[in-house]
Amino acid sequence: MATATAERGQVIARARAARQARSLAVIAVLAVILFVTFCVSLSLGDFKIPVIDVVKTLFGAGDKATEFIVNRLRLPRALTGILVGAALGMSGAIFQSVARNPLASPDIIGVTYGASAFAVFAIITLGLTGTAVSALAIAGALLTAFIMYLLAWRRGVSSYRLILVGIGIGAIATSLTSYLLTKARVEVAQQALIWLTGSLNGRDWSNVRSLAITLVVLTPAMILLVNRLRILQLGDETAYGLGLRVEWARLGLIVVAVLLAAIATAAAGPIAFVAFVAAPIARRLTRSPGPALITSALIGALVVALSDLIAQHALGDTQLPVGVVTGVVGAPYLMFLLARTNRVGSGG
């Protein structure tokens, strides 16, 4: 009996070690691909720069002209895209893990729609710009999540109820946004529409600093909550049995996920489907049942970086908002997921 138990323990330990090794290998490969994409995006533009010169400039060995183009003109946009993608990737991973449902991402259940509605209100009705619009977008995301949680509460929050309530609130927020756009002057509505599509145009170092500071502040909270997230994935009854205060843990995780989505939306607008696709891809690559937050962050950053590269250079002189490209990629995946869940009868 003892021998059989020891053998099972060894098998489990070997499987866990193999999974960790695979996860580290995936993270390393994704980091290399992201860095290459990052350097290529910095090399392309009206004035093309060899990638090797971009790398030298990033490490402080470039000439003055190259440093000006790379560090002052192109680097803030590229870094903003990477940080936005990482924040959205982690937000989607937390939401989907808490709800145990692949549809539970901030751009599906209404969080980013609430942020968008408040931002459009700030632009059109209040005439605000810049940081004030970003602040109201964050407030809108938090208020939307608060209302969603209250409406979904029935002696606890079930994942399907949270998703359905979120979709409903998102529809209301979208309707309010559309109403505001119909009442606006053409030039103001055009400004709001550019923001609503999700764009990295004109991003500067203030956006990078805001994103970086917020991510640094939220990182300790994610580290503290990640073990609770793994326990929550076992189911509420098991989590209660292990002594976890389920609703408080779930609420804390939702707050962190909402803040991640909010700062990303405030910085670049509601870039569609990044949070939705990052975590499933990460789990498939790592073959891990856990949240895979680091891998999800790298996938999200890579999706935004590649999409922005395509948006800027695929159509010659015509530049597209990055949200257009992510929408083209993400919408078919959403339809595939809905068709698959409907086919297997898993609902929601």
C-alpha positions, 0 to 999 in steps of 0.5 A: 500500500505504501509502495503504491502511494509512493509511486503515485506521488512520484508520477504526480511529481514528474507530471508537475515538473514536466508541466512546469518545464513546458510552461517555462519553455513556452514563456521563453519562446513567447518572450523572444517572439515578442521582443522580435516583433517589438524591434521590427515595429520600431524599425518600420515607418516613414524612415526605416531603420535596420533591426540591428540598429534598433537593438543597439539604440535600445541598449544605448549604443545608437546614434542621435538620429536613430535615438530620436526616432526610436526612443522619442517617436516610436517607443512610447506607442510600442510599449503602450501596446505591449503593456495594454496587451499584457493587462488585457491578457491577465484580466481575461485570464482572471475573469475566465478562471473565476467564472470557469467559463471562456466567455467571461472576459471584460470585453464580452461581459460589459466592463469595457463597454461601461468604460467606453460609455463614460469616456464618450460621455466625457468627450461629447458632453463634458468636452474633456480630453486626455487624462480626464477621459482616461479617469472617467473610463476607469470609473465607468469600468469600476461602476459597471463591475459593481452594478454587475456584481450586485445584480448577479448576487443571489447568496453568492455569484454564479458564473452564468448569472455573472456573464448574463448580467454582464452581457445585459449591462454591456448592451445598455452601455452600448445603447447609451454610447450610440445615443451620445454619438447621435447627439454629438457634432460630427467632429466630436463624434469622429474623435469619440469613434476613433477612441471607441475603435481602440487605437495606439495613435499618439500615445506618449510616455505619460501613457507608458508611465501610467500603465507601468505604475498601475501594473506594478501596484497591482502585481502584489495583489495578483501574487497574493490572490493567485493561490486563491484563484487556483482553489476557486477553480476546484469549485465553490464547495471544495473551496469552502471545504478548504477554508477559503472565504469564497465570495471575498476571494472572488470579489478581490479577483474581480476587482483586480481584473476590472482594474487591469481592463480599465487601465488598458481601456483608458490608455488605448480604448476598448481593444476588442477580443485581446482579453478574450483570446489570450487565456485560452491560447495560453492554456492550450500552449502550456497544457495547464489547467491553471490561470497561466497569468504570465503566459496570458500576459505575453500572449495579450502583449504579442496579439496587440503588438502584431495587430498594431504592426499589421494595422500600421503597415499592411495597407501601405499609407493607410493606417488602421486602428489596432482594434480593427485588426484584433476584431478581425482576428477575435470575432471568428474565434468567438463564433467558433467558441459559441458553435462548439459550446452549442454543439456539445450542449455546454450552454453559456 
